[in-house]
Amino acid sequence: MDRLKVDAIKNIVNTYYNIQVNSKIKTDRLVKARAICYKILKEDCNMTYSFIGMSFRRNHATIIHALKEIEWMFKSDKQMDRDYHNIRALWLEEATDYVELKPTELKKQLNLLQEQNKMLNLSLIDVQERCEELSKHTKKYKSVVDLIDKRVPEQRLKEVETKINHLINGL
C-alpha cells in the first residue's frame, strides 16, 4: 500500500510541475518538487525516512535534510509554499483511495459485493428470460412484420396500425 501512495504522490507532483521527480538531475525545480513529496509522505502518510529514501533512490539523510530545509524554502519562495498546499490538496482528494482496511472490514465489503453480484446475476437471468419470451413472440409474428415492413410506406403505418387494431379487436 505504501508503494502505491508513493507512486500516487509522485504522479501528482509530476503532473503538477510537468517533470519527473525520479530524474537524477538536481535542478532547483526538481529539488523543490522532491522536497514537497517527502513532506507529504512523512507528515500525511507517516512513512519512515528510510522508506521515503528508498522510494526516491536517495539516502535517508537526504530526506531528513530536505525536510529540515523545506520550511526555510517556503519562507523564501512563496510560490513553492502555494504549490505545496495545492499539491497536498490534490493528494488529500485522492488519499481516500489508499486507506488500508482491517481484515474484518475487508470481509464485510467482500460479502456485500458478493451479495450485489448475486442480485445482478438474478437480474441478468430475468432479462435473459424476457428476451427469450420476446424472441418467441417475434418469431410468431415475423411474417406479418416482414410483410408490413416491405409493403407499407412510412406515412401509412398509422393507418395500417388502426386497421390491424380493428381487425384484432373486432371493431
Secondary structure, 3 states (H helix, E strand, C coil): CHHHHHHHHHHHHHHHHCCCCCCCCCCHHHHHHHHHHHHHHHHCCCCCHHHHHHHCCCCHHHHHHHHHHHHHHHHHCHHHHHHHHHHHHHHHHHHHHHCCCCHHHHHHHHHHHHHHHHHHHHHHHHHHHHHHHHHHHHHHCHHHHHHHHHHCCHHHHHHHHHHHHHHHHCC
